[in-house]
Amino acid sequence: MIIDSRTMESADEEEMLGQDSEEENSELSDDELQEAFAKGLLKPGMNVLVDKPKKFVNNLEGLKQCLAGFRKELPWVERLDMTNLPAEDVVSKAEGKVPSAANGDINADDDFQREMFFYRQAQATVLDALPLLNKHGIATKRPDDYFAEMAKSDQHMQKIRKKLISKQLILEKSEKAKKLREQRKFGKKVQIEVIQKRQKEKKAMMTSVKKYQKGMTDKLDFLEGDQKKGKDSSQVPKKAANKKGLNAKRKYKDQRFGFGGKKSGKKWNTKESHNDVSGFRAKVANAKGGKGGKKGAKGGKQNKRPGKSVRKKIKSRS
């Protein structure tokens, strides 16, 4: 190591050029600085570390030895070198194209053409090298009991295995929780459907009881409950009512209010109804004190309503 002193101007120039920084100079330890100071190598001013000039050695003897090693006539098994042209391009031949076998015909800028040339050359080398290897007794196929050491250690693979198992467990837990949520939703839905079905059956039963109380049916099939499966309890009273016939109250309501559907324009006259006078009664139309007369007037009929007890008897008979 040689320590040389320079002026402040040269040091400023080096700092501007960025050749030597304080970090590079800090590589010198205190022991080296004290040793250099004891030898008198440090002088007042700026001290800069200067490397020794590199010595270029022209070792002729070593170069000759290397050249002699290259010139040794070793057998092919020791060298395993092959020099051959690329294999025949079967695809180009099948398509009727002329394959470019010479290296000068390959366009270096065409990546696909260049890589295909390398591929066919390696293919030709394999085809030529396999017979030579078999001739020298060198195995070219891996035996059945071949054991190759893994690139990664067993400890590392165990860590990976634990990581994969933990991920799988997390996925299984999430799937299980998802299925449980779906089952709860489905169970709640089924429960709501069962409650609605019970309410519907109860409503149908109450309707049947009311119809039986009103005399619209004389059967008690709705009391059997689940014994009559596949039958709607609301249909039984309807059939019974059709067989027996409707009571006077139902007939009156049907005559007065109709059976549903369109009611507006029902009493409009048509050409046929206007010309039809079969229902006309002259005595009724010209009768005095008829239905339209005053109540209690002379010659008029008084519409006396039956008493309550009589009405009950009539209702019970119907």
Disulfide bonds with the S-S distance in Angstrom:
none
